[in-house]
Amino acid sequence: MKKKKLVVLTGAGISVESGISTFRDAGGLWEGHDIMEVASPEGWRKNQDLVLDFYNQRRKQAATCEPNSAHKELARLEKFFDVHIITQNVDNLHEKAGSTKVLHLHGELFKSQSTLDPSLIYEMDGWEIKKGDTCEKGSQLRPFIVWFGEMVPMIEPAAELTEEADIFAVIGTSLAVYPAAGLIEYTKTTIPKYLIDPHLPTTRSYLNLRKIPEKATLGTLLMSEEITRLYA
């Protein structure tokens, strides 16, 4: 029998329990920096050294983090469902946990990108991008991160996946960052939907929406038990 398609949108809340901090917890500051200094094209043009160092430190820290039970449970669910992860996170914890279909909306921390040609993207060996590291066209490498004010090229494939979902879940996100927050609008009204976060965001009422006001680790386990029993 064909597996049902489970599409899961994850946000910072799923990685917090692995020790990865979020900038939103600190009033718009991220590790002491104004977010626009380190996550905008203007900030990059103004101070490349600062931006490179900022992401080098994030990368160095993320390399020591391990997936938690929520990441692992989503990977385990591939036994029962056709699981597609759409993540707003730039870490690689879903992949580390064993998930095989992960779409990163906002880029990937462990990849670099040409400043001149955005289509040139490279896997990184270590945690550092240095000033003077260039692409094959001689342009400085930058973090492969979608910054504020930039297009989100993966939003269309994410919307298409969401439209095809038989079950849809949102884990660890405030649903405040667009366009990702709008993905739930693409779900079919009849399918089961789950919203997992200790601080449940205010949403309009959706048919078949189950809210689980728990951290990602416990909430994902509760959802997993339910959907495996009802839909696998």
N, C-alpha and C positions, 0 to 999 in steps of 0.2 A: 504494500500500500504506500502511496506517495506521502511523504512527510509533510505536515503542515508547515507553512512558512512563518517563523517567529522573527519579527523585526524588533530590535531593541535599540533605543536611543539612550546613550549614556553621557553623563556630564561629570563635572569635577567631583561630585559627591561619591562616586564609586572609587575614585583614586585616593581620596583623602584618607581612607582607612588603610591605605598602603604607605602613608607618610608623605604624599605629594600635596603641597599646600596650594591654596587657591588665592588669587589676588582679591577676589570679592570679599573675603573675610576681613580684609584690612582697610575698608573704606576707600577702595579705589587705588590703594597703594599695593605694589607687588614687591615684596622683599625690600621695602623702603623707597621704591621708585614710583613716580607717577606713571601710570600704565601707558600713557601716550608717549613717554620717553623711550619705552622699550618695546612697544607693540604697535607701532604705526610707521608708515613710510616716511613721515616727517621726522620722527625720532631717528630713523636709520640715516636719513640724509644729514641730520644735524650731528650725530655722534655715533659713528660705526663702531668705535672701540667699546663704548658703553654697551651697545646692543649685543655685540659679539660676546663680551664677557658675561653679560646677564644670562644669555642662553647657554653658554659654556657651563656656567655654574648650575643651571637647571638640569642640564644633561648629565653632569657629573653626579648630582644628587639622585636623579631618576634612575641612573644605572645601578644604584645600590638597592632600589626598591623592588619588592616582590609582589606578584599578584595576590590579592586577598581571596577569601572564599566566594565573594560575589563574582569576580572575574572567572574563577575556576568553575563555579556552578553554571555560568553561561556557556563555557566551553563544553562542560559535561552534557548539557542539553542537546548538543549536536547528535547525540545517540538517538534522540527521540523526535527532533524537529530539524527543519532546514533553517538554521539560525544565521541571521545576518545582523552584525553589530554596526550601528551608525554611531560614531563617537565624536563628541566635541573635544575630547581630550587629545593632547599631542604626545602623550607617553605611549609606550609599547606594551602595557600590562595585559591588554586583551590577547595580544599575540603570544606573550610569554606564558599566559595561562593555557594556551592551546586553541583559542578560537581561530578558525580558518578563513572566515569571511568578515573582514573588518574594513569599514569605509571611514576614513578620517576626514571630517568636515573642515577642520582648521589646521591641517598640515600635520607633519610628523617631526618630533624633536630630533630623532636620530637620522635625519636626512638633511642635506644641504641643497641649495638652489642657486642658480646663476642670477645675479642682479640684472644682467642684460637680457637674458633669454629665459623666462620663467618655465619653459618646457624642459630645460636641462636640470634634472634632479638627480642627486647622487646619494647612495647609501654611505653612511659614515662608519669608519672603523673604530675610532675612539670617541671622545666626548668634546673635542675641541675644534672650532673653526677659527683660524688665525687670520689676522690682517695680512693680505698678500696671498692667501689661498684663492686660487682662481679656477674658473671653468675652462673648458677647452677653447673658448673664445677670448680668454684673457680677462674676463670680468670677475670682480670680487664675489666670492661665495657668501651667501646670507643664510640665515636659518630658513628652513622650509616650513614656514608658519604663515597662516593667513592672518594678517594684521588688521586692526581696525581701519576701515575705509577701503579695504581691498575686496575684490569679488570673492565669492565662495564657490569655486568651480564645481565642487562635488555635490552641491545642493540639488541639482536636477536628478542625478542618479539616485540620490537619497530619497527624493520625493517619489520617484518611480518604484523603488523598493517598498516604500511605505504604502503605496496604492495597492501593491500585490500581497500585503501582509494578511495572514489568517489570524494572527495574534500580534498585538503591538504593545510594547512596554517602554516606559520612560523611567530611567533609574538615575537618581543623583543629580538632577538638574533643576534649576529654579524656573525653567521655561521663560527666561527673561532675555536671552540672547537670540536675536533673529539673524538669519532666517531659520535656524534650527528649531526655534520654539514653535514655528508654524507647521512643522512636519505632521503633527497630530491631525491637522485639518485634512490631510490627504488620506486618512484611513477610511475604510468602508464603515458606515455607521453600524453595521450588524456585528462586527467582529469584537471579541473581548479585548479590552484595553486595561493596562495596569499603570499606575502612577506610584512610584516608590521614592519617598524622600521624607526625612524626619520633619522637615518644614515644608509641608505640602503647598505648592504654589496655587494661587487662585486661578482657576480655569473656568471657562464656561461649562455648562453641563453637557456631557457627552453620553450617548447611549452606551450601556455595557462597560462603564468605566468603574474599575475597582481601585480605590485609594488605599495604599498601605503606608501609614505614617511611621516608617522605621528607617534606620540606616540601611545602606545598600546591602551589607552582608546578610543581615537577618531578613530584610524585605525580599531580596532575590531568592533566598531559600524558601520563604513562604509562597512566593509566586510559583517557583519551580515545582513545588509539591502539588500545588493546585492544578497547574496546566498539564502536568504529567498525568495526573489522575483523570482529568476531564477531557483532554484533547489529544493525547499521544496515541 
